[in-house]
Structure formats: C-alpha cells, structure tokens
Amino acid sequence: MKNKILLAVLLLMGIKFSAQTTNDIWRTTEVFRIPVKEKINLPLRKFPVELIRAYCEGSIKAYYPLDTTKECSYHEFMAHFNLGVAQPDPAASGDEFQTAPCPQTFCKGNDESMLENFLVYIELLQVKRFDKNKSMETIDVKYVRLKYVYTKHDLEVVIDGPVFKYADIAALAQTYPDWYKVPNYKNTAENFTMKKIIESRMFTGNVVVPKNKPKVYPENKKNNTEHDQWNH
C-alpha cells in the first residue's frame, strides 16, 4: 500500500514538473524572410546558388512547398519554373534520369543568370523558444525555402519554391567539406559552409505571415496533383 502511495506521489510530482517546464518555456513557429540582396546580408548572396547546385548535383533532396512529405525531383523543379530541360542520361530508359540531371549551362558552364529570380529572398521555417527561468532564447531552423520573385505591372510577385530540410543542409558540411561553400568576402581564403552561415545568424530579416502552409496528407489520400504540391 505504501509503495502505491509513493508511486502516486512521484507521478503527481512528475506531472507538476512537466507543467512548470511547459509554462516556463515560450515557444512559437515562424517564417523568417531574408532579403538576400541587402548589403547587410552579403554573406548570403550566393547561398541560393550553392543550395540549388547541391540539389542539381543530387547531393541534397528538396520537397514541394505545400507538401513537405513528398520529394520534388530536380527535373520537376526545372520544368515547373520553366528553367530548361534536365539532361537525361543517354544510358537510361523511359523516365529514368541520371543521379545529377543538371542543365549543362548551370552545372558545367556556371551560368547563374538562370537563377536570378531565386536570388531575392530565402525563408527559414524555424521554431523559437524562450526559457523564462534562464532568460535565454534559442532558434531551431527546421526548413529552408527558396522563393521565386518576378515583377508584374510594377508589382513584386513572390512565389514559394522548393523546400529543403535544414538537417540535410547542415549534413552537406560533413559529407562534402570542400564543396557548396558561400564566399567570405572579407577573407576569400576561408569561405563559409551554409551551415556556418545559418547557425551563426550572419543575416537579418523579418518574420512574415505565410499565405500558404505546407500540408501533411494521410497515407490513403492521393496527393500527386500539381495543385496539392505547388501554390501557383
């Protein structure tokens, strides 16, 4: 009987502690938009280029902006934004593509002009926590989203591009330590990894209210239509 009472007390103490922990930590999920071309954000100027290069070369996966559970292949991304046709492997049959189905103008010729519309903004989907007891704030970046920007009737139109898991971006620094680096304009001998730029918060921006939120579909629902994956 005493053991049962002691167990009940411990359970109550555990519940109380969890409640205090929850009440003492403020948490919010937000979309943080970074204007890449701003002078203060110079370290990020080539970030979209290197991220798309890694995507192009098959070193990282991307996902649809409205369904982050579904992978978006590079040639689908190219076709959707009318950037050209990915190069199929001559040895492949049917719809199969090589590991790195990249347009030669970008991957081999380093033609960045085709990416100009992606060099205006990037967005971080992040979780911000504030511990009231420690007076400490932490930011946990979950996803990085590219943005496609163009002008229509003198108005700026901003469209969601593919989404990348931040954990995959961070892993690039470990898997490819000498690749996919962003120029360090103050010291060209020591360029930055994309992980370094994000975790050191080498940028400024603002929180925005997204018009479209990624959806998570049940397994029995077919979500293979373009409407389910893109917001335009």
N, C-alpha and C positions, 0 to 999 in steps of 0.2 A: 504493500500500500504506500509506504514511504517512497519507494522507488518511483511509483506512478505520479505521486505529488511532485517529486523533484523533477521528473521529466516534463510535467505540465508547466512548472515554473520556468524551466530552461526554454521551452517553446515560446512562452509569453515574452521572455527576455529577448529571444531572437526576433520575434515579430516587432517588438518595440524598437530594437536596434535598427531593423530594416526600414521602419517608418521614419526614424530620425535621419537615417542616411539619405532616404529619398527626399525628405523635406529640406535637408540642408544642402542639397545639390540642385541647382537650377540648370535646366537643360533645354536647348532649342535646336531645331534643324533648320538650316537656312541655305539660300543660294547666294553665293558671293561672286559678283561680276567684276572682272578685272579689265580695264581698258588698256590693251596691250601697247598701243601706240603712244601712250602718255610718257613723257620723258622720265618721270619718276619710276616707271615700270620697265625701264630699258633692259634689265636682266631677262624679262620675259619675251622680248621682241622675237626671238627665234623659237620660243617654246612650242607653238603650234606646228612649226615646220618640222622640228625633230620628232614630235609626237606622231605626226602623220607619216614621217619617214619610217619610224618603227612599225607603225601599222601597215604601211605599204610593203615592208620587207618581211612581214609575217612574224615579227618579234613580240607583238602585243595584240590582244583581241579588243574589239570595240563592240558596243551594243547599241540597239536602237534607243532613241531618246524617250519614246513612250513605252518601251518595254525592255527594261534593263536585264531581263532574264533571257533574252534572245540575242544571239550573236549576229552582228552585221558584217558580212564579208567585205573585203576591200573593194572588189569589183562592183558590189551592190552600192556601196558608198559613192564610188566614181560615177556610176550610171545615174544615181538619184540627183546628184548635183551637176550633172552634165559636164563633168571634168574630162571626159575622154573615155576610151575603152581600155580596160586592163588587158595586158598581153597574155594570151593563153600559152601554155606550154605546148609546143608542136607535138610532143610525145603523148599528150593527154587525149582522152577521147570524151565525146559528149560534152557535158558541162563542167568537167573537171578543170581546175586551174592549178598552176604550179604554186609552190609554197609562197613565193613572193610575186604575185601577179601585179607588177607595177608598170605604169606607163614609162617608157624609156625617157621621155622628156623630163620626168621628175627624178626618178631613181638613178639614172645614169648620166643625164645631162645637167642635173641640179637646177632645173628650171622652176624657180619658186613662184613665177608670175601666176601660174595656175592656182596657187593657193591664196592669192591676195585677199579674197573675201573672207578667209578664215583668220586673218591677221589683225582683226579689230578688237575682238573680245574673246576671253575664255571664262568659263564659270566653274566654280568649285561648289560641289554639294557637300556641305560639312555639318558636323554636329558640334555645337559649342556648349561647354559645361562650365559652371561656376560653383566652386565649393565655398559656401558661406563661412565655414569654420576656418578654412585656411586662407580665405580671400585670394583664391587662385583660380585663374581661368585657363582652360585647355580647349584646343580646337582639333578635332579629329576629321580630316578630309576623307570622304568616302569615294567620291567620283570627281572626275574632271570632264566637263562637257565643252566641246567645240561649238562655236557659233558662226553661222554663215550670214554675212552682212552685205546688203546692197542698197542702193538709193532708187526710189521710185517717186516721181513727181516731187522731187526735192525733200522727200521724207526718208528717214533711215528705217529700213526693214531688217529686223533681226530674227533669224530662224535657228532653231535647235539643230545642231549637228550630232554626230555620234558621241557616245558616252564611253569613257574609259574608267575602269576600276583603279583607284589610286594605289592599291596594293600591288597591282601589276606594273604601274609606272615606277613605283619605288623599287620593284624587283629588277628592273632594267639596269640599275646602277650596279647590282651584284652580278647579274648574268652577263652584261656587256659593259664592263667598267670603262672601256675606251671609246664606246660608241654613244650616239644620241646625247651629246653634250651641247649645252647652250653657251654661246660666247660670253666670256667675262671681259667686258670692255675696259676694265681697269687693269687687268692682268691677263693678257692673251695666252700666257704660258700655263694658266690654271683655269680651265673652263669649268662650268658648273654642270652637275648632273641635274636632271629635272627634279629628282628627289630633294636635292640640296636647296633648290630654289623654293619649293613648296614648304618644306619643313622649317626653313629659315625665314619664311614670310618676307621674301625680297620683293614686295609689291604692295600696292594699295588699291582699294576698290570700294565697292558699296554693296550692301545687301539689297536684293531685288525680290519682288513678288512674282514668281513664275506663273505664266498663263497656262502652262501645261505641266502636269505632274506625271512621272513615269507610272505605268500601270503594271500590276502583277496579276497574271491570269491564272485561273485554276487549270489543272492538267487536262481536264476534259474539254476545255474551250479552244477552238481553233483560232489562232491569232496570227495567221500568215498573210493577212491583207495589209496593203501599204498604209491604210487608214489606222490600223492598230499599232503601227510602228513609227511613223513619221507624223509630224504635226502640220504638214503642208503638202 
